């Protein structure tokens, strides 16, 4: 009887600890991060660009998309590069 109570209590503790870690990771992705963008439209540095705020997950997704575009461009340049 005592053993089953101890096992049930440990299962609750371990499952709540795992849930807390998953919840902390989810909360980390939901945090809003603001960055300044380069103001390419006017060429001025006085305004220091626009402030863009997104969640960490959105920034990560945009970085992955940008990396994919850069890699495709590099492959295209390498495959059609000048051959002398």
Buried (B, 14 or more C-beta within 10 A) or exposed (E): EEEEEEEEEEEEEEEEEEEEEEEEEEEEEEEEEEEEEEBEEEEEEEEEBEEEEBBBEBBEEEEEEEEEEEEEEEEEEEEEEEEE
